[in-house]
Amino acid sequence: MTDSALQISKLSYALNGRQLLSEIDIAFTAGQLHVLLGPNGAGKSTLLKQLISDKHQHGSVQFWQQPKSQWQGDEFARRVAFLPQHSGLTFAFSAQEVVEMGATPLKANREQIAALASEQLTAWDISHLAHRPYPILSGGEKQRVHMARVSLQLAQTAPDQAILMLDEPTSALDITHQHYTLKRCRALADQGMTVLLVLHDLNLAAQYADQLHFLKAGRIVLSGDPWQCFSSDRVADIYQYPLTVLTHPEHDCPLIVS
């Protein structure tokens, strides 16, 4: 079996006459934490959405050497989980009930679902929110509840056969929970899961990622491990902003200052 869990070939996408993605060629290695980076409007979120689409204008997306269009719905949902930037929900469900919604594709009874949801609540450090009404939670708490929900989809799949995709998962989180979330993602990748994140914080990406992939104007313009990427002047060119790269005093990773 190849070590590539997800392979994209010549993927392009346009909307209303605007080219949003152009000739994307990239493979995501299984068991690694991959981070998509780039300025606003670079195409990061568009790329994630296209990965789970059944139809592509140009190019192909393959999960474990099988085109997305050939996957059955429940089987795909048990192996690939995606959380967009915004997840709207207004009904007064408890946090645990929201997490349990992730069990829709699973083969489990009510008791098993409750147990799996409790495991995810613990894993994402939100057990204390289990019985609180979802609508009254803070933005960051809601974000963590949804991360537990999509993770539940993968609960019956071996980590090395699963992909977790999160679009800006730390955007509403305080610094403590930013690191907790990325440590959780790091642990899942270390267990064999393929984890793909969109982030804006260069230092968080440098500290936790195995591979960085920078987009600009809908194209992948730089890929590599954190030291490879930040040892060049390319990142400053991508953002059109001067950056200084140091060695982190506690971790073996770049520290970016501006």
MARTI-803069 format. One record per residue: chain; residue in three letters; x, y, z of N, C-alpha, C in turn. Coordinates in Angstrom, 1 decimal, always signed. Layout:
<recs>
  unit  code  n_east  n_north    n_up  ca_east  ca_north   ca_up  c_east  c_north    c_up
     A   ala       X        Y       Z        X         Y       Z       X        Y       Z
...
</recs>
This chain:
<recs>
  unit  code  n_east  n_north    n_up  ca_east  ca_north   ca_up  c_east  c_north    c_up
     A   met    +0.8     -1.2    +0.0     +0.0      +0.0    +0.0    +0.9     +1.2    +0.0
     A   thr    +0.5     +2.2    -0.9     +1.3      +3.5    -0.9    +1.1     +4.2    +0.3
     A   asp    +2.0     +5.1    +0.6     +1.9      +5.9    +1.8    +1.1     +7.2    +1.6
     A   ser    +0.6     +7.4    +0.4     -0.2      +8.5    +0.0    -1.7     +8.2    +0.3
     A   ala    -2.3     +8.9    +1.2     -3.7      +8.7    +1.5    -4.6     +9.5    +0.6
     A   leu    -4.1    +10.7    +0.1     -4.9     +11.6    -0.7    -4.0    +12.2    -1.8
     A   gln    -4.4    +12.1    -3.0     -3.6     +12.5    -4.1    -4.5    +13.4    -5.0
     A   ile    -3.9    +14.6    -5.3     -4.6     +15.6    -6.2    -3.8    +15.8    -7.4
     A   ser    -4.5    +15.7    -8.6     -3.8     +15.9    -9.9    -4.5    +16.9   -10.8
     A   lys    -3.8    +17.9   -11.1     -4.2     +18.9   -12.1    -5.6    +19.5   -11.7
     A   leu    -5.8    +19.7   -10.4     -7.1     +20.2   -10.0    -7.2    +21.7   -10.2
     A   ser    -8.3    +22.1   -11.0     -8.5     +23.5   -11.2   -10.0    +23.8   -10.9
     A   tyr   -10.3    +25.0   -10.5    -11.7     +25.3   -10.2   -12.0    +26.8   -10.4
     A   ala   -13.0    +27.1   -11.1    -13.4     +28.5   -11.4   -14.9    +28.7   -11.0
     A   leu   -15.2    +29.9   -10.5    -16.6     +30.2   -10.1   -16.9    +31.6   -10.6
     A   asn   -18.0    +31.8   -11.3    -18.4     +33.1   -11.9   -17.3    +33.8   -12.6
     A   gly   -16.6    +33.0   -13.4    -15.5     +33.5   -14.2   -14.2    +33.8   -13.5
     A   arg   -14.1    +33.5   -12.2    -12.9     +33.8   -11.5   -12.2    +32.5   -11.2
     A   gln   -10.9    +32.4   -11.5    -10.1     +31.2   -11.3    -9.7    +31.1    -9.9
     A   leu   -10.2    +30.1    -9.1     -9.9     +30.0    -7.7    -8.8    +29.0    -7.4
     A   leu    -8.7    +28.0    -8.2     -7.7     +27.0    -8.1    -7.1    +26.7    -9.4
     A   ser    -5.8    +26.6    -9.5     -5.1     +26.3   -10.8    -4.1    +25.2   -10.7
     A   glu    -4.4    +24.1   -11.5     -3.4     +23.1   -11.6    -2.7    +22.6   -10.3
     A   ile    -3.6    +22.3    -9.4     -3.1     +21.8    -8.1    -2.6    +20.4    -8.2
     A   asp    -1.3    +20.1    -7.9     -0.7     +18.8    -7.9    -0.1    +18.6    -6.6
     A   ile    -0.6    +17.7    -5.8     +0.0     +17.4    -4.5    -0.5    +16.1    -3.9
     A   ala    +0.3    +15.4    -3.1     -0.1     +14.2    -2.4    +0.2    +14.4    -1.0
     A   phe    -0.8    +13.9    -0.2     -0.7     +14.0    +1.3    -0.3    +12.7    +1.9
     A   thr    +0.8    +12.6    +2.5     +1.3     +11.4    +3.0    +0.5    +10.9    +4.3
     A   ala    +0.2     +9.7    +4.3     -0.6      +9.2    +5.5    +0.3     +9.3    +6.8
     A   gly    -0.4     +9.5    +7.9     +0.3      +9.6    +9.2    +1.1    +10.8    +9.4
     A   gln    +0.7    +11.9    +8.7     +1.4     +13.2    +8.9    +0.4    +14.3    +9.1
     A   leu    +0.8    +15.3    +9.7     +0.0     +16.5    +9.9    +0.4    +17.6    +8.9
     A   his    -0.5    +17.8    +8.0     -0.2     +18.8    +6.9    -1.0    +20.1    +7.1
     A   val    -0.4    +21.2    +6.9     -1.0     +22.5    +7.1    -1.0    +23.3    +5.8
     A   leu    -2.2    +23.8    +5.4     -2.3     +24.7    +4.3    -2.2    +26.1    +4.8
     A   leu    -1.4    +26.9    +4.2     -1.1     +28.3    +4.6    -1.2    +29.2    +3.4
     A   gly    -1.3    +30.5    +3.6     -1.3     +31.5    +2.5    -2.1    +32.7    +2.9
     A   pro    -2.0    +33.7    +2.2     -2.7     +35.0    +2.4    -4.2    +34.8    +2.2
     A   asn    -5.0    +35.7    +2.7     -6.5     +35.6    +2.5    -6.8    +35.6    +1.0
     A   gly    -7.7    +34.7    +0.7     -8.1     +34.6    -0.7    -7.2    +33.7    -1.5
     A   ala    -6.3    +33.0    -0.9     -5.3     +32.2    -1.7    -5.9    +31.0    -2.2
     A   gly    -7.0    +30.5    -1.6     -7.7     +29.3    -2.1    -7.6    +28.1    -1.1
     A   lys    -7.2    +28.4    +0.1     -7.1     +27.3    +1.1    -8.4    +26.6    +1.4
     A   ser    -9.4    +27.4    +1.7    -10.7     +26.8    +2.1   -11.4    +26.2    +0.8
     A   thr   -11.2    +26.8    -0.3    -11.8     +26.3    -1.6   -11.2    +25.0    -1.9
     A   leu    -9.9    +24.8    -1.7     -9.2     +23.5    -1.9    -9.8    +22.4    -1.0
     A   leu   -10.0    +22.7    +0.3    -10.6     +21.7    +1.1   -12.0    +21.3    +0.7
     A   lys   -12.8    +22.3    +0.3    -14.1     +22.0    -0.2   -14.1    +21.1    -1.4
     A   gln   -13.2    +21.4    -2.3    -13.1     +20.7    -3.6   -12.6    +19.2    -3.3
     A   leu   -11.9    +19.0    -2.3    -11.4     +17.6    -2.0   -12.6    +16.7    -1.7
     A   ile   -13.7    +17.2    -1.1    -14.8     +16.3    -0.7   -15.9    +16.5    -1.8
     A   ser   -15.7    +17.2    -2.8    -16.7     +17.3    -3.9   -16.7    +16.0    -4.8
     A   asp   -17.9    +15.7    -5.3    -18.0     +14.5    -6.2   -17.7    +14.9    -7.6
     A   lys   -17.7    +16.2    -7.9    -17.5     +16.6    -9.3   -16.4    +17.7    -9.3
     A   his   -15.5    +17.5   -10.3    -14.4     +18.5   -10.4   -14.4    +19.0   -11.8
     A   gln   -14.3    +20.3   -12.0    -14.3     +20.8   -13.3   -13.1    +20.3   -14.1
     A   his   -11.9    +20.3   -13.5    -10.7     +19.8   -14.1    -9.9    +19.1   -13.1
     A   gly    -9.3    +18.0   -13.5     -8.4     +17.3   -12.6    -9.1    +16.2   -11.8
     A   ser    -8.3    +15.6   -10.9     -8.9     +14.5   -10.1    -8.4    +14.5    -8.7
     A   val    -9.2    +13.9    -7.8     -8.9     +13.8    -6.4    -9.1    +12.3    -6.0
     A   gln    -8.1    +11.7    -5.5     -8.2     +10.2    -5.2    -7.9    +10.0    -3.7
     A   phe    -8.7     +9.3    -3.0     -8.5      +8.8    -1.7    -8.1     +7.4    -1.7
     A   trp    -6.9     +7.1    -1.3     -6.4      +5.7    -1.3    -6.6     +5.1    -2.7
     A   gln    -6.1     +5.9    -3.7     -6.1      +5.4    -5.1    -7.5     +5.2    -5.7
     A   gln    -8.6     +5.7    -5.0     -9.9      +5.6    -5.6   -10.5     +7.0    -5.7
     A   pro   -11.0     +7.4    -6.9    -11.6      +8.7    -7.1   -12.8     +8.9    -6.1
     A   lys   -12.9    +10.2    -5.6    -13.9     +10.5    -4.7   -15.3    +10.1    -5.2
     A   ser   -15.6    +10.3    -6.5    -16.9      +9.9    -7.0   -17.3     +8.5    -6.9
     A   gln   -16.3     +7.6    -6.7    -16.6      +6.2    -6.6   -16.8     +5.7    -5.1
     A   trp   -16.7     +6.6    -4.2    -16.9      +6.2    -2.8   -18.4     +6.2    -2.4
     A   gln   -18.8     +5.3    -1.7    -20.2      +5.3    -1.1   -20.2     +6.2    +0.0
     A   gly   -21.4     +6.9    +0.2    -21.5      +8.0    +1.2   -21.1     +7.6    +2.6
     A   asp   -21.7     +6.5    +3.2    -21.4      +6.2    +4.6   -20.0     +5.7    +4.7
     A   glu   -19.5     +4.9    +3.7    -18.1      +4.4    +3.8   -17.1     +5.6    +3.8
     A   phe   -17.4     +6.6    +2.9    -16.5      +7.7    +2.8   -16.5     +8.5    +4.1
     A   ala   -17.7     +8.7    +4.7    -17.9      +9.5    +5.9   -17.2     +8.8    +7.1
     A   arg   -17.1     +7.5    +7.1    -16.4      +6.8    +8.2   -14.9     +6.9    +8.1
     A   arg   -14.4     +7.3    +6.9    -13.0      +7.4    +6.7   -12.4     +8.8    +6.5
     A   val   -13.3     +9.8    +6.1    -12.9     +11.1    +5.9   -13.9    +12.1    +6.6
     A   ala   -13.4    +12.9    +7.5    -14.2     +13.9    +8.2   -13.7    +15.3    +7.9
     A   phe   -14.6    +16.2    +7.6    -14.3     +17.5    +7.2   -15.1    +18.5    +8.1
     A   leu   -14.4    +19.5    +8.7    -15.1     +20.6    +9.4   -14.8    +21.9    +8.7
     A   pro   -15.8    +22.6    +8.2    -15.6     +23.9    +7.5   -15.4    +24.9    +8.6
     A   gln   -15.1    +26.2    +8.1    -14.9     +27.3    +9.0   -16.1    +27.6    +9.9
     A   his   -17.3    +27.5    +9.3    -18.5     +27.8   +10.0   -19.5    +26.7   +10.0
     A   ser   -20.0    +26.3   +11.2    -21.0     +25.2   +11.3   -22.2    +25.8   +12.0
     A   gly   -23.2    +26.1   +11.3    -24.4     +26.7   +11.9   -25.3    +25.7   +12.6
     A   leu   -25.8    +26.0   +13.8    -26.8     +25.2   +14.5   -27.4    +26.0   +15.5
     A   thr   -28.8    +26.1   +15.5    -29.5     +26.9   +16.4   -30.4    +26.2   +17.4
     A   phe   -30.6    +24.9   +17.1    -31.5     +24.1   +18.0   -30.8    +23.9   +19.4
     A   ala   -31.6    +23.8   +20.4    -31.1     +23.7   +21.8   -30.7    +22.3   +22.2
     A   phe   -29.9    +21.7   +21.3    -29.3     +20.4   +21.7   -28.2    +20.7   +22.8
     A   ser   -27.9    +19.6   +23.5    -26.8     +19.7   +24.4   -25.5    +19.5   +23.6
     A   ala   -24.4    +19.8   +24.2    -23.1     +19.6   +23.5   -22.9    +18.1   +23.2
     A   gln   -23.3    +17.3   +24.1    -23.1     +15.8   +23.8   -24.0    +15.4   +22.7
     A   glu   -25.2    +15.9   +22.6    -26.1     +15.5   +21.5   -25.5    +16.0   +20.1
     A   val   -24.9    +17.2   +20.1    -24.2     +17.7   +18.9   -23.1    +16.7   +18.5
     A   val   -22.3    +16.3   +19.5    -21.2     +15.4   +19.2   -21.7    +14.1   +18.6
     A   glu   -22.8    +13.6   +19.2    -23.4     +12.3   +18.8   -23.9    +12.4   +17.3
     A   met   -24.2    +13.6   +16.8    -24.6     +13.7   +15.4   -23.5    +13.1   +14.5
     A   gly   -22.2    +13.1   +14.9    -21.2     +12.6   +14.1   -21.3    +11.1   +13.9
     A   ala   -22.1    +10.4   +14.7    -22.3      +9.0   +14.6   -23.2     +8.5   +13.4
     A   thr   -23.7     +9.5   +12.7    -24.7      +9.1   +11.6   -24.2     +8.0   +10.7
     A   pro   -22.9     +8.0   +10.2    -22.5      +6.9    +9.3   -22.1     +5.7   +10.0
     A   leu   -22.0     +5.7   +11.3    -21.5      +4.5   +12.1   -22.5     +3.4   +12.2
     A   lys   -22.0     +2.2   +12.4    -22.8      +1.1   +12.8   -22.7     +0.8   +14.3
     A   ala   -23.6     +1.5   +15.0    -23.6      +1.5   +16.4   -25.0     +1.7   +17.0
     A   asn   -25.3     +1.1   +18.1    -26.5      +1.3   +18.8   -26.5     +2.5   +19.7
     A   arg   -27.6     +2.9   +20.3    -27.7      +4.1   +21.1   -26.6     +4.1   +22.2
     A   glu   -26.5     +3.0   +22.9    -25.5      +3.0   +24.0   -24.1     +3.1   +23.5
     A   gln   -23.8     +2.5   +22.4    -22.4      +2.6   +21.9   -22.1     +4.0   +21.4
     A   ile   -23.1     +4.7   +20.8    -22.9      +6.0   +20.4   -22.6     +7.0   +21.5
     A   ala   -23.4     +6.8   +22.6    -23.2      +7.6   +23.8   -21.8     +7.4   +24.4
     A   ala   -21.3     +6.2   +24.4    -20.0      +5.9   +24.9   -18.9     +6.5   +24.0
     A   leu   -19.1     +6.4   +22.6    -18.1      +7.0   +21.7   -18.1     +8.5   +21.8
     A   ala   -19.3     +9.1   +22.0    -19.3     +10.6   +22.1   -18.6    +11.0   +23.4
     A   ser   -18.8    +10.3   +24.5    -18.1     +10.6   +25.7   -16.6    +10.5   +25.6
     A   glu   -16.1     +9.6   +24.8    -14.7      +9.5   +24.5   -14.2    +10.7   +23.8
     A   gln   -15.0    +11.2   +22.8    -14.5     +12.3   +22.1   -14.6    +13.6   +22.9
     A   leu   -15.6    +13.7   +23.7    -15.7     +14.8   +24.7   -14.5    +14.9   +25.5
     A   thr   -14.0    +13.8   +26.0    -12.8     +13.7   +26.8   -11.6    +14.1   +26.0
     A   ala   -11.5    +13.5   +24.8    -10.3     +13.7   +24.0   -10.1    +15.1   +23.6
     A   trp   -11.2    +15.9   +23.4    -11.1     +17.3   +23.0   -11.3    +18.2   +24.2
     A   asp   -11.2    +17.6   +25.4    -11.2     +18.4   +26.7   -12.5    +19.3   +26.8
     A   ile   -13.7    +18.7   +26.5    -14.9     +19.4   +26.7   -16.0    +18.5   +27.4
     A   ser   -15.5    +17.6   +28.2    -16.5     +16.8   +29.0   -17.4    +17.7   +29.9
     A   his   -16.8    +18.8   +30.4    -17.5     +19.6   +31.3   -18.7    +20.4   +30.6
     A   leu   -18.7    +20.4   +29.2    -19.7     +21.0   +28.4   -20.8    +20.1   +28.0
     A   ala   -20.7    +18.8   +28.4    -21.6     +17.8   +27.8   -23.0    +18.1   +27.9
     A   his   -23.5    +18.6   +29.0    -24.9     +18.8   +29.2   -25.4    +20.3   +29.1
     A   arg   -24.5    +21.1   +28.6    -24.8     +22.5   +28.4   -25.5    +22.7   +27.1
     A   pro   -26.5    +23.5   +27.0    -27.1     +23.8   +25.7   -26.1    +24.4   +24.7
     A   tyr   -26.1    +23.8   +23.5    -25.1     +24.3   +22.5   -25.2    +25.8   +22.2
     A   pro   -26.5    +26.3   +22.1    -26.5     +27.8   +21.7   -25.9    +28.7   +22.6
     A   ile   -25.8    +28.4   +23.9    -25.2     +29.3   +24.9   -23.7    +29.2   +25.0
     A   leu   -23.1    +28.3   +24.3    -21.7     +28.1   +24.4   -21.0    +29.3   +23.7
     A   ser   -19.7    +29.6   +24.1    -18.9     +30.6   +23.4   -18.5    +30.1   +22.0
     A   gly   -18.0    +31.0   +21.2    -17.6     +30.6   +19.8   -16.5    +29.5   +19.9
     A   gly   -15.6    +29.7   +20.8    -14.5     +28.7   +20.9   -15.0    +27.3   +21.4
     A   glu   -15.9    +27.4   +22.3    -16.5     +26.1   +22.8   -17.3    +25.4   +21.7
     A   lys   -18.0    +26.1   +21.0    -18.8     +25.5   +19.8   -17.8    +24.9   +18.8
     A   gln   -16.7    +25.6   +18.6    -15.7     +25.1   +17.6   -15.2    +23.7   +18.1
     A   arg   -14.9    +23.6   +19.4    -14.3     +22.4   +20.0   -15.4    +21.3   +19.9
     A   val   -16.6    +21.6   +20.2    -17.7     +20.6   +20.1   -17.8    +20.0   +18.7
     A   his   -17.7    +20.9   +17.7    -17.8     +20.4   +16.3   -16.5    +19.6   +15.9
     A   met   -15.4    +19.9   +16.5    -14.2     +19.1   +16.3   -14.4    +17.7   +16.8
     A   ala   -15.0    +17.6   +18.0    -15.3     +16.3   +18.6   -16.4    +15.6   +17.7
     A   arg   -17.3    +16.3   +17.2    -18.4     +15.7   +16.4   -17.8    +15.0   +15.1
     A   val   -17.0    +15.8   +14.4    -16.4     +15.2   +13.1   -15.4    +14.1   +13.4
     A   ser   -14.7    +14.2   +14.6    -13.8     +13.1   +15.0   -14.6    +11.8   +15.2
     A   leu   -15.8    +11.9   +15.8    -16.6     +10.8   +16.0   -16.9    +10.0   +14.8
     A   gln   -17.0    +10.6   +13.6    -17.2      +9.9   +12.4   -16.1     +8.8   +12.1
     A   leu   -14.9     +9.1   +12.6    -13.8      +8.2   +12.3   -13.6     +7.2   +13.4
     A   ala   -14.4     +7.1   +14.4    -14.2      +6.3   +15.6   -14.1     +4.8   +15.3
     A   gln   -14.7     +4.3   +14.2    -14.7      +2.9   +13.9   -13.7     +2.6   +12.8
     A   thr   -12.8     +3.5   +12.5    -11.8      +3.3   +11.4   -10.4     +3.3   +12.0
     A   ala    -9.6     +2.4   +11.6     -8.2      +2.5   +12.0    -7.6     +3.8   +11.6
     A   pro    -6.8     +4.4   +12.5     -6.2      +5.7   +12.2    -5.5     +5.8   +10.9
     A   asp    -4.8     +4.8   +10.5     -4.0      +4.8    +9.2    -4.9     +4.7    +8.0
     A   gln    -6.2     +4.5    +8.2     -7.2      +4.5    +7.1    -8.2     +5.7    +7.2
     A   ala    -7.8     +6.7    +7.9     -8.7      +7.9    +8.1    -8.0     +9.2    +7.8
     A   ile    -8.8    +10.2    +7.4     -8.3     +11.5    +7.1    -9.2    +12.5    +7.9
     A   leu    -8.6    +13.4    +8.6     -9.3     +14.5    +9.3    -8.9    +15.8    +8.7
     A   met    -9.9    +16.6    +8.2     -9.7     +17.9    +7.6   -10.4    +18.9    +8.4
     A   leu    -9.7    +19.9    +8.9    -10.2     +21.0    +9.7    -9.8    +22.4    +9.1
     A   asp   -10.8    +23.2    +8.8    -10.6     +24.5    +8.2   -10.6    +25.6    +9.3
     A   glu    -9.4    +26.1    +9.6     -9.2     +27.1   +10.6    -9.7    +26.7   +12.0
     A   pro    -9.3    +25.5   +12.5     -9.8     +25.0   +13.7    -9.5    +25.8   +15.0
     A   thr    -8.4    +26.7   +14.9     -8.0     +27.5   +16.0    -8.5    +28.9   +16.0
     A   ser    -9.3    +29.3   +15.0     -9.6     +30.7   +14.8   -10.4    +31.3   +16.0
     A   ala   -11.2    +30.6   +16.7    -11.9     +31.1   +17.8   -11.4    +30.7   +19.2
     A   leu   -10.2    +30.1   +19.2     -9.7     +29.6   +20.5    -8.7    +30.5   +21.1
     A   asp    -8.7    +30.4   +22.5     -7.6     +31.1   +23.2    -6.3    +30.3   +23.1
     A   ile    -5.2    +30.9   +23.5     -3.9     +30.3   +23.3    -3.8    +28.9   +23.9
     A   thr    -4.4    +28.7   +25.1     -4.3     +27.4   +25.7    -5.0    +26.3   +24.8
     A   his    -6.2    +26.6   +24.3     -6.9     +25.6   +23.5    -6.4    +25.6   +22.1
     A   gln    -5.8    +26.6   +21.6     -5.1     +26.4   +20.3    -4.0    +25.3   +20.4
     A   his    -3.2    +25.4   +21.5     -2.2     +24.4   +21.6    -2.8    +23.0   +21.9
     A   tyr    -3.8    +23.0   +22.8     -4.4     +21.7   +23.1    -5.0    +21.0   +21.8
     A   thr    -5.6    +21.8   +21.0     -6.2     +21.3   +19.7    -5.1    +20.8   +18.8
     A   leu    -4.0    +21.5   +18.7     -3.0     +21.1   +17.7    -2.2    +19.9   +18.3
     A   lys    -2.1    +19.9   +19.6     -1.5     +18.7   +20.2    -2.3    +17.4   +20.0
     A   arg    -3.6    +17.6   +20.0     -4.6     +16.5   +19.7    -4.4    +16.1   +18.3
     A   cys    -4.3    +17.1   +17.4     -4.1     +16.7   +16.0    -2.8    +16.1   +15.7
     A   arg    -1.8    +16.5   +16.4     -0.4     +15.9   +16.3    -0.5    +14.5   +16.8
     A   ala    -1.2    +14.2   +17.9     -1.3     +12.9   +18.4    -2.0    +11.9   +17.4
     A   leu    -3.1    +12.4   +16.8     -3.8     +11.6   +15.8    -2.9    +11.3   +14.6
     A   ala    -2.1    +12.3   +14.2     -1.2     +12.0   +13.1    -0.1    +11.0   +13.5
     A   asp    +0.4    +11.1   +14.8     +1.4     +10.1   +15.3    +0.8     +8.7   +15.3
     A   gln    -0.5     +8.6   +15.5     -1.2      +7.3   +15.5    -1.4     +6.7   +14.1
     A   gly    -1.1     +7.5   +13.1     -1.2      +7.0   +11.7    -2.3     +7.8   +10.9
     A   met    -3.1     +8.6   +11.5     -4.1      +9.4   +10.8    -3.5    +10.5    +9.9
     A   thr    -4.1    +10.7    +8.8     -3.7     +11.8    +7.9    -4.5    +13.0    +8.3
     A   val    -3.8    +14.1    +8.8     -4.5     +15.3    +9.3    -4.2    +16.5    +8.4
     A   leu    -5.2    +17.2    +7.9     -5.0     +18.3    +7.0    -5.7    +19.5    +7.6
     A   leu    -5.0    +20.5    +7.9     -5.5     +21.7    +8.5    -5.3    +23.0    +7.7
     A   val    -6.2    +23.9    +7.8     -5.9     +25.3    +7.3    -5.6    +26.1    +8.5
     A   leu    -4.5    +26.8    +8.5     -4.1     +27.7    +9.6    -3.6    +29.1    +9.1
     A   his    -3.7    +30.1    +9.9     -3.1     +31.4    +9.6    -1.8    +31.7   +10.4
     A   asp    -1.7    +31.1   +11.6     -0.6     +31.4   +12.5    +0.6    +30.6   +12.0
     A   leu    +1.6    +31.3   +11.5     +2.8     +30.6   +11.0    +3.6    +29.9   +12.1
     A   asn    +3.6    +30.4   +13.3     +4.3     +29.8   +14.4    +3.6    +28.5   +14.8
     A   leu    +2.3    +28.5   +14.9     +1.6     +27.2   +15.2    +1.9    +26.2   +14.2
     A   ala    +1.8    +26.6   +12.9     +2.1     +25.6   +11.8    +3.5    +25.1   +11.9
     A   ala    +4.5    +26.0   +12.2     +5.9     +25.6   +12.2    +6.1    +24.6   +13.4
     A   gln    +5.4    +24.8   +14.5     +5.7     +24.0   +15.7    +5.1    +22.6   +15.6
     A   tyr    +3.9    +22.5   +14.9     +3.2     +21.2   +14.9    +3.2    +20.4   +13.6
     A   ala    +3.4    +21.0   +12.5     +3.2     +20.3   +11.2    +4.4    +19.5   +10.8
     A   asp    +4.1    +18.4   +10.1     +5.2     +17.7    +9.4    +5.5    +18.4    +8.1
     A   gln    +4.4    +18.8    +7.4     +4.6     +19.4    +6.0    +3.7    +20.6    +5.9
     A   leu    +4.3    +21.7    +5.3     +3.6     +22.9    +5.1    +3.3    +23.0    +3.6
     A   his    +2.2    +23.6    +3.2     +1.8     +23.8    +1.8    +1.3    +25.2    +1.7
     A   phe    +2.0    +26.1    +1.0     +1.6     +27.5    +0.9    +0.9    +27.7    -0.5
     A   leu    -0.3    +28.3    -0.4     -1.0     +28.7    -1.6    -0.9    +30.2    -1.8
     A   lys    -0.9    +30.6    -3.1     -1.0     +32.0    -3.4    -1.8    +32.0    -4.8
     A   ala    -2.8    +32.8    -4.8     -3.6     +33.0    -6.1    -4.0    +31.7    -6.6
     A   gly    -4.4    +30.8    -5.8     -5.0     +29.5    -6.2    -4.0    +28.4    -6.6
     A   arg    -2.7    +28.7    -6.4     -1.7     +27.7    -6.7    -0.9    +27.3    -5.5
     A   ile    -0.4    +26.0    -5.5     +0.6     +25.6    -4.5    +1.9    +26.2    -5.0
     A   val    +2.5    +27.1    -4.2     +3.8     +27.7    -4.6    +5.0    +27.3    -3.8
     A   leu    +4.7    +26.6    -2.6     +5.8     +26.1    -1.8    +5.3    +25.0    -0.9
     A   ser    +6.1    +23.9    -0.9     +5.8     +22.8    +0.0    +7.1    +22.3    +0.6
     A   gly    +7.0    +21.8    +1.9     +8.2     +21.2    +2.5    +8.0    +21.2    +4.0
     A   asp    +9.0    +20.7    +4.7     +8.9     +20.7    +6.2    +9.1    +22.1    +6.6
     A   pro    +8.8    +22.4    +7.9     +8.9     +23.8    +8.4   +10.3    +24.4    +8.1
     A   trp   +11.4    +23.7    +8.4    +12.7     +24.3    +8.2   +13.0    +24.5    +6.7
     A   gln   +12.6    +23.6    +5.8    +12.7     +23.8    +4.4   +12.0    +25.1    +3.9
     A   cys   +10.8    +25.3    +4.4    +10.0     +26.4    +3.9   +10.5    +27.7    +4.5
     A   phe   +10.8    +27.8    +5.8    +11.1     +29.0    +6.4   +12.6    +29.4    +6.3
     A   ser   +13.4    +28.5    +5.7    +14.8     +28.8    +5.5   +15.0    +29.5    +4.2
     A   ser   +13.9    +29.6    +3.4    +14.0     +30.4    +2.2   +13.3    +31.8    +2.3
     A   asp   +13.5    +32.6    +1.3    +12.8     +33.9    +1.3   +11.4    +33.8    +0.7
     A   arg   +11.0    +32.6    +0.3     +9.8     +32.5    -0.4    +8.5    +32.9    +0.4
     A   val    +8.6    +32.6    +1.7     +7.4     +32.9    +2.6    +7.1    +34.4    +2.6
     A   ala    +8.2    +35.2    +2.8     +8.0     +36.6    +2.8    +7.5    +37.1    +1.5
     A   asp    +7.9    +36.5    +0.4     +7.3     +36.8    -1.0    +5.9    +36.5    -1.1
     A   ile    +5.5    +35.3    -0.5     +4.1     +34.9    -0.6    +3.2    +35.9    +0.1
     A   tyr    +3.6    +36.3    +1.3     +2.8     +37.2    +2.1    +3.0    +38.7    +1.8
     A   gln    +4.1    +39.0    +1.0     +4.5     +40.4    +0.8    +4.7    +41.2    +2.1
     A   tyr    +5.4    +40.5    +3.0     +5.7     +41.1    +4.3    +7.0    +40.6    +4.8
     A   pro    +7.9    +41.4    +5.3     +9.2     +41.0    +5.8    +9.0    +40.1    +7.0
     A   leu    +9.8    +39.0    +7.1     +9.7     +38.1    +8.2   +11.2    +37.8    +8.6
     A   thr   +11.4    +37.6    +9.9    +12.6     +37.1   +10.4   +12.4    +35.7   +11.0
     A   val   +13.3    +34.8   +10.7    +13.2     +33.4   +11.2   +14.3    +33.1   +12.1
     A   leu   +13.9    +32.7   +13.3    +14.9     +32.3   +14.4   +14.7    +30.9   +14.7
     A   thr   +15.5    +30.4   +15.6    +15.3     +29.0   +16.2   +14.5    +29.1   +17.4
     A   his   +13.4    +28.3   +17.5    +12.6     +28.4   +18.7   +13.4    +27.9   +20.0
     A   pro   +13.3    +28.7   +21.1    +14.2     +28.4   +22.2   +13.9    +27.0   +22.9
     A   glu   +12.7    +26.5   +22.7    +12.3     +25.3   +23.4   +12.0    +24.1   +22.4
     A   his   +11.6    +24.4   +21.2    +11.2     +23.3   +20.3   +12.2    +23.4   +19.0
     A   asp   +12.3    +22.2   +18.4    +13.2     +22.1   +17.3   +12.4    +22.6   +16.0
     A   cys   +12.1    +23.9   +16.0    +11.3     +24.4   +14.8   +11.6    +25.8   +14.7
     A   pro   +11.3    +26.4   +13.5    +11.5     +27.8   +13.3   +10.6    +28.7   +14.2
     A   leu   +11.0    +29.9   +14.5    +10.2     +30.8   +15.2   +10.2    +32.1   +14.3
     A   ile    +9.0    +32.5   +13.9     +8.9     +33.5   +12.9    +8.4    +34.8   +13.6
     A   val    +9.2    +35.9   +13.4     +8.8     +37.2   +14.0    +8.8    +38.2   +12.8
     A   ser    +8.0    +39.2   +13.0     +7.8     +40.2   +12.0    +8.2    +41.6   +12.5
</recs>
